[in-house]
Every structure is written in C-alpha cells, then in structure tokens.
Amino acid sequence: MSDLTANRPNPAHRRPIRSYVLREGRLTAAQRRAFDELWPRFGADWRPGTLLDLQALFGNAAPVYLEIGFGNGETLAQMAEANPDRNYLGLEVHRPGIGHLLLELDRRRITTVRVLRHDAQELLRDGLAAGCLAGVFLFFPDPWPKKRHHKRRIVQPEFVTSLARALAPGGLFHAATDWEPYAEHIRAVLETADDLFQNSAGPGQFAPPPEQRPPTKFERRGERLGHRVRDLIYIRR
Ligand SMILES: C[S@@+](CC[C@H](N)C(=O)[O-])C[C@H]1O[C@@H](n2cnc3c(N)ncnc32)[C@H](O)[C@@H]1O
C-alpha cells in the first residue's frame, strides 16, 4: 500500500496565512529621510523568540495601547496627542505609511509612540508578555471580501486567543470596519469567546460611534462609497 501522506507538506513548514499583501509602494524623499533620521527615535525592533520589553521601549510604566495596521498613522498620531499619559505602539508592514507616521510624530512633537514593522499576528502571539496591554485598536482591517480569502482576515479564533492573553483584565479591544460582513464576522468570533470578552454594548450589539476615535483614511474612503461604519468594543474579563 502506498503512503498517501508521503508528499504532503509538513505542517510545520507550511507558509503562514498573512492578513496583508506587501505592496512596497514608493517612499517620498521626505519619508526616506524619516527612516534614516527618525527611526532611531521612534522605531522598535522585535526578534522572534524574545518578548518585547515595553517598559524599556517607552522608558516608563504608563499603560500601553497597540494599534494594528495603522495605515498612514494619522489616527494614531491624533490619539497620542489627545492622550499624553498613554503609550502607543503602532504596528504596520507598509513602509510608506510608516514613513508618513514618523514625519507626523516629529511634526507634532509626540514622544509617546513607538513603531514596529512586523506582522501583528506574530507579535501578538509570541512577542508580548501576558496582560501587558491596556488596549488594542484595529481600525478598518483589510476585509478580504471573497469567500476564498476569508481565512486571511486577521480576526480569527487564534487571534482572539492571543489578544486575550496580551490584554490586561479590563483592557479594551476596539475594532471598526465599513464592511458589514466583516463586522458580523468580528462580532461572531468575539461573541464565541464570551468567557474572555464582554461586549461593551451588550451581547450581539455593535457599539455606538465613539467620540474618542478619530476618523481614519480608510473610513473616509468607505464613507465616500456609501458604506456604513460599525464599531465593536469588547472588554477583557
Ligand atoms: C485597510 S488598511 C487600514 C489602515 C488604517 N487603519 C485606516 O483605517 O486608514 C489595513 C492596514 O493594515 C495593515 N495590516 C494588515 N495586516 C497586518 C498585520 N498582520 N500586521 C501589521 N499590519 C497589517 C495593512 O498593511 C494596511 O495598511
């Protein structure tokens, strides 16, 4: 009898499913300069296999809020400016967006933001101490609308497990999307984890639009297309 498993890839070597496509895009001259001159001030490094030392990174013990996929970073800069008593860690893989944020942080003289260029799924799973975050923001994540791509959506049960581990009790997970089926997907995944998270708006409800969330670039694009925006706010039990 032939061994049917002989040619199957070893699951340990399977390529991870990424929630993004790396489009390099061109850096402007100012963004290139920002990487040279501002990265040493705002940039963070994480080596897989280690834990990120947040206190050393920020130089203080203020609560840390993580934004996943900050895009051009305008929203992150605005949140940091409005909340100087908080630290913010921004995760993004798209270099032009990171360059844009570096310039914005410098222009606004913000000192409480650090930027990391890495896959958020990996950092959340392996790189953060349990309970180290006060909040996680996920604004307008790539919706991956085609059914065959749904597995690339960042919000999955494993993501929620990592999120629950990294968040302190009482910590917040705030997601927003203009893609109704993705809003329903996020709600379904989070409501299944109701031993870990409490829906701030009540079971099965979307949250009222919160005043403290500045509008994002993708949100404006969604609104131009006539999309309804949904906020989902869950509290770590
Ligand atoms: C649709 S854009 C939204 C950007 C921004 N939040 C906004 O609302 O304007 C999604 C962003 O998430 C980033 N992203 C997707 N998956 C990511 C991951 N696993 N780790 C870090 N960034 C990710 C993408 O590079 C992209 O810039």
The ligand as an ORCA input file, in Angstrom:
! r2SCAN-3c Opt
* xyz 0 1
  C      -7.313     48.745      5.003
  S      -5.844     49.360      5.729
  C      -6.449     50.422      7.035
  C      -5.412     51.387      7.503
  C      -5.857     52.343      8.631
  N      -6.165     51.618      9.845
  C      -7.037     53.167      8.202
  O      -8.155     52.917      8.682
  O      -6.858     54.077      7.373
  C      -5.246     47.967      6.640
  C      -3.798     48.107      7.053
  O      -3.444     47.027      7.903
  C      -2.125     46.619      7.615
  N      -2.013     45.217      8.062
  C      -2.762     44.184      7.636
  N      -2.418     43.051      8.269
  C      -1.429     43.389      9.122
  C      -0.646     42.641     10.038
  N      -0.844     41.325     10.186
  N       0.302     43.270     10.747
  C       0.506     44.617     10.583
  N      -0.208     45.375      9.731
  C      -1.155     44.767      8.998
  C      -2.001     46.801      6.116
  O      -0.646     46.976      5.696
  C      -2.816     48.073      5.881
  O      -2.027     49.237      5.909
*
